[in-house]
Protein backbone atom coordinates (compact mmCIF):
# COMPACT_ATOMS: atom_id res chain seq x y z
CA UNK A 1 0.00 0.00 0.00
CA UNK A 2 1.31 3.46 -0.92
CA UNK A 3 1.20 5.94 1.98
CA UNK A 4 -1.01 8.99 1.55
CA UNK A 5 0.84 12.19 0.67
CA UNK A 6 1.53 14.53 3.57
CA UNK A 7 -0.39 17.80 3.43
CA UNK A 8 1.92 20.80 3.66
CA UNK A 9 1.45 24.57 3.60
CA UNK A 10 4.77 25.03 1.78
CA UNK A 11 4.56 27.36 -1.22
CA UNK A 12 8.30 27.14 -2.00
CA UNK A 13 9.05 30.63 -0.63
CA UNK A 14 11.54 29.59 2.03
CA UNK A 15 12.69 32.79 3.74
CA UNK A 16 12.71 32.88 7.52
CA UNK A 17 11.98 36.21 9.19
CA UNK A 18 14.58 36.85 11.88
CA UNK A 19 12.22 38.78 14.15
CA UNK A 20 9.31 36.35 14.26
CA UNK A 21 11.21 33.17 13.40
CA UNK A 22 8.51 32.27 10.88
CA UNK A 23 8.80 31.42 7.20
CA UNK A 24 7.49 34.28 5.04
CA UNK A 25 5.88 31.74 2.71
CA UNK A 26 4.06 29.32 4.99
CA UNK A 27 4.34 30.93 8.47
CA UNK A 28 5.81 27.82 10.07
CA UNK A 29 8.81 27.90 12.41
CA UNK A 30 12.08 26.24 11.41
CA UNK A 31 11.40 23.53 13.99
CA UNK A 32 7.99 22.82 12.46
CA UNK A 33 9.39 22.78 8.92
CA UNK A 34 12.23 20.43 9.86
CA UNK A 35 9.99 17.96 11.68
CA UNK A 36 6.91 18.21 9.47
CA UNK A 37 7.08 14.71 8.01
CA UNK A 38 7.52 13.18 11.48
CA UNK A 39 4.56 14.96 13.08
CA UNK A 40 1.30 13.13 13.65
CA UNK A 41 -1.48 14.11 11.25
CA UNK A 42 -3.53 15.71 14.05
CA UNK A 43 -0.56 17.90 15.05
CA UNK A 44 0.00 18.96 11.43
CA UNK A 45 -3.71 19.80 11.15
CA UNK A 46 -3.54 21.87 14.34
CA UNK A 47 -0.55 23.83 13.04
CA UNK A 48 -2.24 24.33 9.65
CA UNK A 49 -5.30 25.79 11.40
CA UNK A 50 -3.06 28.19 13.33
CA UNK A 51 -1.06 29.46 10.33
CA UNK A 52 -3.39 32.22 9.06
CA UNK A 53 -3.23 33.94 12.45
CA UNK A 54 0.56 33.93 12.42
CA UNK A 55 0.73 36.35 9.48
CA UNK A 56 0.14 39.23 11.90
CA UNK A 57 3.39 38.35 13.71
CA UNK A 58 5.41 39.38 10.64
CA UNK A 59 6.10 43.01 9.67
CA UNK A 60 3.69 43.65 6.76
CA UNK A 61 6.47 45.40 4.82
CA UNK A 62 8.24 42.03 4.54
CA UNK A 63 5.19 40.29 3.08
CA UNK A 64 4.22 42.55 0.20
CA UNK A 65 0.62 43.11 -0.93
CA UNK A 66 -2.11 40.86 0.44
Secondary structure, DSSP 8 states (H G I E B T S, - for coil): -----------S---B-TTT-BBTTT--BHHHHHHGGGS-HHHHHHHHHHHHHHGGGS-HHHH---
